[in-house]
Amino acid sequence: MDIISLIIFLAVGALAGWLAGNIVKGSGFGVVANIIVGIIGAVLGGFLFGLLGITTGGLLGSIIMATIGAVILLYIVSIIKKT
């Protein structure tokens, strides 16, 4: 992975985390937390999309998949925090 790929990877994670934060709680979490939530969401989204047989292509598809995964992650975390 070269430096440009790493920067794009982190930017997609930050954007997905920020979008998920806005969808779930109404605001983002800060740059570092957005990146972490977005990256974990991308892994979760990729896993779930793979199970469902859904494929995404390109940068926009990656952002959508990571955002959906991050929203699911934040929803699960909110359920765990309530118990």
Rosetta constraint file for C-alpha pairs under 8 A:
AtomPair CA 1 CA 5 HARMONIC 6.05 0.50
AtomPair CA 1 CA 6 HARMONIC 6.61 0.50
AtomPair CA 2 CA 6 HARMONIC 6.39 0.50
AtomPair CA 3 CA 7 HARMONIC 6.18 0.50
AtomPair CA 4 CA 8 HARMONIC 6.22 0.50
AtomPair CA 5 CA 9 HARMONIC 6.00 0.50
AtomPair CA 6 CA 10 HARMONIC 6.16 0.50
AtomPair CA 7 CA 11 HARMONIC 6.04 0.50
AtomPair CA 8 CA 12 HARMONIC 6.05 0.50
AtomPair CA 9 CA 13 HARMONIC 6.23 0.50
AtomPair CA 10 CA 14 HARMONIC 6.05 0.50
AtomPair CA 10 CA 35 HARMONIC 6.27 0.50
AtomPair CA 10 CA 39 HARMONIC 7.75 0.50
AtomPair CA 11 CA 15 HARMONIC 6.06 0.50
AtomPair CA 11 CA 35 HARMONIC 7.55 0.50
AtomPair CA 12 CA 16 HARMONIC 5.98 0.50
AtomPair CA 12 CA 38 HARMONIC 7.33 0.50
AtomPair CA 12 CA 62 HARMONIC 7.58 0.50
AtomPair CA 12 CA 63 HARMONIC 5.97 0.50
AtomPair CA 12 CA 66 HARMONIC 7.89 0.50
AtomPair CA 13 CA 17 HARMONIC 5.96 0.50
AtomPair CA 13 CA 34 HARMONIC 6.91 0.50
AtomPair CA 13 CA 35 HARMONIC 4.65 0.50
AtomPair CA 13 CA 36 HARMONIC 7.02 0.50
AtomPair CA 13 CA 37 HARMONIC 7.26 0.50
AtomPair CA 13 CA 38 HARMONIC 3.99 0.50
AtomPair CA 13 CA 39 HARMONIC 4.92 0.50
AtomPair CA 13 CA 42 HARMONIC 7.37 0.50
AtomPair CA 13 CA 63 HARMONIC 7.85 0.50
AtomPair CA 13 CA 66 HARMONIC 7.20 0.50
AtomPair CA 14 CA 18 HARMONIC 6.02 0.50
AtomPair CA 14 CA 31 HARMONIC 6.50 0.50
AtomPair CA 14 CA 32 HARMONIC 7.66 0.50
AtomPair CA 14 CA 34 HARMONIC 4.83 0.50
AtomPair CA 14 CA 35 HARMONIC 4.02 0.50
AtomPair CA 14 CA 36 HARMONIC 7.59 0.50
AtomPair CA 14 CA 37 HARMONIC 7.87 0.50
AtomPair CA 14 CA 38 HARMONIC 5.80 0.50
AtomPair CA 14 CA 39 HARMONIC 7.94 0.50
AtomPair CA 15 CA 19 HARMONIC 6.06 0.50
AtomPair CA 15 CA 34 HARMONIC 7.29 0.50
AtomPair CA 15 CA 35 HARMONIC 7.58 0.50
AtomPair CA 15 CA 38 HARMONIC 7.18 0.50
AtomPair CA 15 CA 63 HARMONIC 7.44 0.50
AtomPair CA 16 CA 20 HARMONIC 6.03 0.50
AtomPair CA 16 CA 34 HARMONIC 7.40 0.50
AtomPair CA 16 CA 35 HARMONIC 7.81 0.50
AtomPair CA 16 CA 37 HARMONIC 7.84 0.50
AtomPair CA 16 CA 38 HARMONIC 4.89 0.50
AtomPair CA 16 CA 41 HARMONIC 7.84 0.50
AtomPair CA 16 CA 63 HARMONIC 5.92 0.50
AtomPair CA 16 CA 64 HARMONIC 7.53 0.50
AtomPair CA 16 CA 66 HARMONIC 5.68 0.50
AtomPair CA 16 CA 67 HARMONIC 4.45 0.50
AtomPair CA 16 CA 70 HARMONIC 6.96 0.50
AtomPair CA 17 CA 21 HARMONIC 6.00 0.50
AtomPair CA 17 CA 28 HARMONIC 7.29 0.50
AtomPair CA 17 CA 29 HARMONIC 7.97 0.50
AtomPair CA 17 CA 33 HARMONIC 7.60 0.50
AtomPair CA 17 CA 34 HARMONIC 4.17 0.50
AtomPair CA 17 CA 35 HARMONIC 5.95 0.50
AtomPair CA 17 CA 36 HARMONIC 7.36 0.50
AtomPair CA 17 CA 37 HARMONIC 5.08 0.50
AtomPair CA 17 CA 38 HARMONIC 4.04 0.50
AtomPair CA 17 CA 39 HARMONIC 7.78 0.50
AtomPair CA 17 CA 41 HARMONIC 7.65 0.50
AtomPair CA 17 CA 67 HARMONIC 6.61 0.50
AtomPair CA 17 CA 70 HARMONIC 6.30 0.50
AtomPair CA 18 CA 22 HARMONIC 6.21 0.50
AtomPair CA 18 CA 27 HARMONIC 7.44 0.50
AtomPair CA 18 CA 28 HARMONIC 4.77 0.50
AtomPair CA 18 CA 29 HARMONIC 7.00 0.50
AtomPair CA 18 CA 30 HARMONIC 8.00 0.50
AtomPair CA 18 CA 34 HARMONIC 5.40 0.50
AtomPair CA 18 CA 38 HARMONIC 7.71 0.50
AtomPair CA 19 CA 23 HARMONIC 6.17 0.50
AtomPair CA 19 CA 28 HARMONIC 7.29 0.50
AtomPair CA 19 CA 67 HARMONIC 6.50 0.50
AtomPair CA 20 CA 24 HARMONIC 5.98 0.50
AtomPair CA 20 CA 28 HARMONIC 7.72 0.50
AtomPair CA 20 CA 38 HARMONIC 7.96 0.50
AtomPair CA 20 CA 67 HARMONIC 5.64 0.50
AtomPair CA 20 CA 68 HARMONIC 7.44 0.50
AtomPair CA 20 CA 70 HARMONIC 5.74 0.50
AtomPair CA 20 CA 71 HARMONIC 4.94 0.50
AtomPair CA 20 CA 74 HARMONIC 7.66 0.50
AtomPair CA 21 CA 25 HARMONIC 5.56 0.50
AtomPair CA 21 CA 26 HARMONIC 6.31 0.50
AtomPair CA 21 CA 27 HARMONIC 5.41 0.50
AtomPair CA 21 CA 28 HARMONIC 4.59 0.50
AtomPair CA 21 CA 29 HARMONIC 6.62 0.50
AtomPair CA 21 CA 34 HARMONIC 7.73 0.50
AtomPair CA 21 CA 71 HARMONIC 7.51 0.50
AtomPair CA 21 CA 74 HARMONIC 7.85 0.50
AtomPair CA 22 CA 26 HARMONIC 4.15 0.50
AtomPair CA 22 CA 27 HARMONIC 4.35 0.50
AtomPair CA 22 CA 28 HARMONIC 5.65 0.50
AtomPair CA 23 CA 27 HARMONIC 7.77 0.50
AtomPair CA 23 CA 71 HARMONIC 7.33 0.50
AtomPair CA 24 CA 71 HARMONIC 6.60 0.50
AtomPair CA 24 CA 74 HARMONIC 7.05 0.50
AtomPair CA 24 CA 75 HARMONIC 7.30 0.50
AtomPair CA 28 CA 34 HARMONIC 6.79 0.50
AtomPair CA 29 CA 33 HARMONIC 5.57 0.50
AtomPair CA 29 CA 34 HARMONIC 5.69 0.50
AtomPair CA 30 CA 34 HARMONIC 5.85 0.50
AtomPair CA 31 CA 35 HARMONIC 6.24 0.50
AtomPair CA 32 CA 36 HARMONIC 6.31 0.50
AtomPair CA 33 CA 37 HARMONIC 6.03 0.50
AtomPair CA 34 CA 38 HARMONIC 5.86 0.50
AtomPair CA 35 CA 39 HARMONIC 6.02 0.50
AtomPair CA 36 CA 40 HARMONIC 6.17 0.50
AtomPair CA 37 CA 41 HARMONIC 5.83 0.50
AtomPair CA 37 CA 70 HARMONIC 6.03 0.50
AtomPair CA 37 CA 73 HARMONIC 7.87 0.50
AtomPair CA 38 CA 42 HARMONIC 5.97 0.50
AtomPair CA 38 CA 66 HARMONIC 6.08 0.50
AtomPair CA 38 CA 67 HARMONIC 6.79 0.50
AtomPair CA 38 CA 69 HARMONIC 7.97 0.50
AtomPair CA 38 CA 70 HARMONIC 5.72 0.50
AtomPair CA 39 CA 43 HARMONIC 6.41 0.50
AtomPair CA 39 CA 66 HARMONIC 7.19 0.50
AtomPair CA 40 CA 44 HARMONIC 6.20 0.50
AtomPair CA 40 CA 69 HARMONIC 7.73 0.50
AtomPair CA 40 CA 70 HARMONIC 6.89 0.50
AtomPair CA 40 CA 73 HARMONIC 7.90 0.50
AtomPair CA 41 CA 45 HARMONIC 5.75 0.50
AtomPair CA 41 CA 66 HARMONIC 5.11 0.50
AtomPair CA 41 CA 67 HARMONIC 6.57 0.50
AtomPair CA 41 CA 68 HARMONIC 7.20 0.50
AtomPair CA 41 CA 69 HARMONIC 4.10 0.50
AtomPair CA 41 CA 70 HARMONIC 3.71 0.50
AtomPair CA 41 CA 71 HARMONIC 7.36 0.50
AtomPair CA 41 CA 72 HARMONIC 7.61 0.50
AtomPair CA 41 CA 73 HARMONIC 6.25 0.50
AtomPair CA 42 CA 46 HARMONIC 5.87 0.50
AtomPair CA 42 CA 62 HARMONIC 7.69 0.50
AtomPair CA 42 CA 65 HARMONIC 6.33 0.50
AtomPair CA 42 CA 66 HARMONIC 3.75 0.50
AtomPair CA 42 CA 67 HARMONIC 7.13 0.50
AtomPair CA 42 CA 69 HARMONIC 5.72 0.50
AtomPair CA 42 CA 70 HARMONIC 6.84 0.50
AtomPair CA 43 CA 47 HARMONIC 6.18 0.50
AtomPair CA 43 CA 66 HARMONIC 7.36 0.50
AtomPair CA 43 CA 69 HARMONIC 7.37 0.50
AtomPair CA 44 CA 48 HARMONIC 6.16 0.50
AtomPair CA 44 CA 66 HARMONIC 7.75 0.50
AtomPair CA 44 CA 69 HARMONIC 5.18 0.50
AtomPair CA 44 CA 70 HARMONIC 7.52 0.50
AtomPair CA 44 CA 73 HARMONIC 7.62 0.50
AtomPair CA 45 CA 49 HARMONIC 5.85 0.50
AtomPair CA 45 CA 65 HARMONIC 5.37 0.50
AtomPair CA 45 CA 66 HARMONIC 5.61 0.50
AtomPair CA 45 CA 67 HARMONIC 7.79 0.50
AtomPair CA 45 CA 68 HARMONIC 6.24 0.50
AtomPair CA 45 CA 69 HARMONIC 3.89 0.50
AtomPair CA 45 CA 70 HARMONIC 7.39 0.50
AtomPair CA 46 CA 50 HARMONIC 5.96 0.50
AtomPair CA 46 CA 65 HARMONIC 6.70 0.50
AtomPair CA 46 CA 66 HARMONIC 7.48 0.50
AtomPair CA 46 CA 69 HARMONIC 7.59 0.50
AtomPair CA 47 CA 51 HARMONIC 6.32 0.50
AtomPair CA 48 CA 52 HARMONIC 6.31 0.50
AtomPair CA 48 CA 69 HARMONIC 7.90 0.50
AtomPair CA 49 CA 53 HARMONIC 6.00 0.50
AtomPair CA 49 CA 54 HARMONIC 5.00 0.50
AtomPair CA 49 CA 55 HARMONIC 6.81 0.50
AtomPair CA 49 CA 65 HARMONIC 7.71 0.50
AtomPair CA 50 CA 54 HARMONIC 6.02 0.50
AtomPair CA 50 CA 55 HARMONIC 7.22 0.50
AtomPair CA 56 CA 61 HARMONIC 4.78 0.50
AtomPair CA 56 CA 62 HARMONIC 6.60 0.50
AtomPair CA 56 CA 65 HARMONIC 7.40 0.50
AtomPair CA 57 CA 61 HARMONIC 5.09 0.50
AtomPair CA 57 CA 62 HARMONIC 6.85 0.50
AtomPair CA 58 CA 62 HARMONIC 6.35 0.50
AtomPair CA 59 CA 63 HARMONIC 6.27 0.50
AtomPair CA 60 CA 64 HARMONIC 6.20 0.50
AtomPair CA 61 CA 65 HARMONIC 6.06 0.50
AtomPair CA 62 CA 66 HARMONIC 5.99 0.50
AtomPair CA 63 CA 67 HARMONIC 5.97 0.50
AtomPair CA 64 CA 68 HARMONIC 6.15 0.50
AtomPair CA 65 CA 69 HARMONIC 6.18 0.50
AtomPair CA 66 CA 70 HARMONIC 6.00 0.50
AtomPair CA 67 CA 71 HARMONIC 6.09 0.50
AtomPair CA 68 CA 72 HARMONIC 6.28 0.50
AtomPair CA 69 CA 73 HARMONIC 6.12 0.50
AtomPair CA 70 CA 74 HARMONIC 6.09 0.50
AtomPair CA 71 CA 75 HARMONIC 6.09 0.50
AtomPair CA 72 CA 76 HARMONIC 6.18 0.50
AtomPair CA 73 CA 77 HARMONIC 6.18 0.50
AtomPair CA 74 CA 78 HARMONIC 6.07 0.50
AtomPair CA 75 CA 79 HARMONIC 6.31 0.50
AtomPair CA 76 CA 80 HARMONIC 6.27 0.50
AtomPair CA 77 CA 81 HARMONIC 6.11 0.50
AtomPair CA 78 CA 82 HARMONIC 6.33 0.50
AtomPair CA 79 CA 83 HARMONIC 6.81 0.50
